[in-house]
Amino acid sequence: MHRRPWIALLSIAVLAVALAGCSPPVPTCPTEELLAPNLTSPADGVVVTTALPTLHWTYPANCSPEGYRIDLSVTSDFSDTSLSGGTGDPSTSWTPGENLADCTAYFWRVAPINGTALGPFSASRSFSTDFAGTCAPATPPPAETGSIGGLVWHDLCAIPYASTTIPPEGCVAETSGGFRANGVLEPGEPGIGGVQLHLGEGLCPATGLATALSAPDGSYEFGGLAAGTYCLSANSLEEPNTSILIPGDWTAPALGGGPGVVSVPVTIGEGESISDLNFGWDYQFLPSPPTPTSVPATPTPALGSIGGLIWNDVCHYTGGSGGEPLVLGPDCTGSPAGVWGANGVMNGAEEPMSGVTFRLGAGDCMAPAFYATADSNIAGYFMFVNLPAGVYCLALNPLTDGNDSLLIPGGPSNWPTVSGVLLITIELQPGENRLDIAVGWEWQHLG
């Protein structure tokens, strides 16, 4: 029997063509997650020369609604929807059911629909008809703008010194143990001023459209916004937020947001104002637990605490070898011709250091009596609690307590050392919480 290899090649080609037309079905979007479509054509404000123009749009997710509602009107507020219609399926184009009038301005928008449940409308667009080129130019009225705002507030949770399994007022239990603020804005909780928020266009993550600082009472607002979907976010690890917020965690808009970036998508309609997008922050050591209601016979001096943060302070540079001149980056200090290094200021890209052991001693650092140790946690924070008033010595030895594997070679970027050991003398007042000890650690020009 003679083999005909061309038959096999033809079969393969036919199979490839058949498979190329196959693709997995697009899932239907959950009704509660429907998003506003993005209009594509005709472009906003153009003139069309046909009585039956086709309108096109896209859907901004990897799923499709069951269909779309299309509002087409001669009024910008869509009070007249006699020309409106629907697709009846997930297709993303539609043509009016009757001829449009000549020399007329039209407005249109699109919303997804599942069954009878209507999702958010897109931003609106306009076009005008001029079939023979004889119409006077139409000038549609400008669309109304909206706003997004809310409050940045201190989400209060005062954790008692005594051990308890019952969450104090304003607190909720964490699955890993302990308590955190409950993420609910409650009467009496104060706003936080000076916090920077970001706004970007589209779904999160997105930034770059605008920034805003919260007012002294914690309020903020982004105004002059067209209808559409935006990403609202805040980053506690960038200035000016780091100096205001750290140490602590976000509790809203997502409970347990942790430090760093927290964001929320928001969709507004034309002229709509949303004013309840609030950001809650739980300071790690504030507020202090309430004092006991019972008064002891002998007043007990209030106890305080000492703590802070350690992070990897980085000086980015180029050159310095092979004849290339040394060029220091913006996160460096000093002179390329002399002493230089990291600038001792934490920025959003620098990482906290965990597992670093600090020692605390009674008395100043000339002759301390060390008696306690504390390790930095995964966010870089360390703390010594229940301290009476007095003088203490906080020490960090990079060669002991297992620190050598984490810190060597390197040294602090913002504190002097004595024989390579960081020694900080602290005079603690009754009930004082000194939680501002920030230690930048620079590995020896290794980043």
BELVENRA-V69898 format. One line per field, one symbol per residue. ss: DSSP state (a for helix, b for strand, c for the rest). phi: phi as a letter, one per 20 degrees, with the letter a starting at -180 (. if undefined). psi: psi as a letter, one per 30 degrees, with the letter a starting at -180 (. if undefined). A space follows every 50 residues. Layout:
# BELVENRA-V69898
ss = ???
phi = ???
psi = ???
This chain:
# BELVENRA-V69898
ss = ccccaaaaaaaaaaaaaaaacccccccbccaaaccccbbbbccccbbbcc cccbbbbbcccccbccbbbbbbbcccccccccccbbccccccbbbccccc ccccbbbbbbbbbbccbbbbbcccbbbbbccccccccccccccccbbbbb bbbbccccccccccccccccbbbcccccbbbcccccccccbccccbbbbb bccccccccbbbbcccccbbbbbbbccbbbbbbbbcccccaaaaaccbbb bbcccccbccbbbbbbbbccccbbccccbbbbbccccccccccccccccc cccbbbbbbbbbccccbbccccccccbbcccbbbcccccbbbcccccccc cbccccbbbbbbccccccbbbbbbbcccccbbbbbbbccbbbbbbbbccc cccaaaaccbbbcccccbccbbbbbbbbccccbbbbbbbbbbbcccc
phi = .eedffffffffffffffffeebffffeffgfdfdffdfdbfffnedddd fcfeecbcdebebcffacddecbedfelfddfefabembffdbbcgebfe fflceccbbccfbdmdeeeffffeccbcdbfdmdefgecfffffddbcbr bdceffbeeffffbdeffgndcfefeoncbfemdfdgnfefceneeddcc enffebcofacbdffgenfbbddmeffqdcddbbcfecfefgfedferbf dbfcfmfmfnecbbebdcefmecdcceddecdffdcffgffgffdffdge gfecbcarccbeeddebcmnbmnfffceefedcocgecebrfemcfdfee efddneeddccenfffbfdfbbcbdfefenecaddldffqdcceccdfdc mmfffddeerafeccfcdlndecceceeegmfdeddeddeddfgldn
psi = kkkjffeeeeeeeeeeeefffklkkklkkkefgklklkkekllkglkkgk fikkkkllkhlhlklfakkjkklgkfghfjgfflaleflglhlkklflkl llhkklkllkklkjcgjkakllllllllkiegggkkkkjkkkkklalkab kjljjkjjklekklfkklkgllkkfglalllfgkjlkfklljlgkklkkl kalkkkafellkkklegfllkjlhklkaklkklkjfgkkgeefeeklalk fkfkkhfalbkklkkkkklkgkkkggjkjkkjkegkllkkkkekjlejkk kklalkabkkljkkjkllaflgfkkkjklfgllakffbklalggkklffk klklgkklkklkllgeiljkfllkkkafggklkklhklkakljkkjjffl ggfefffkkalkfgklljhfkkkjkkjklkgkjjggjkjkjjkihf.
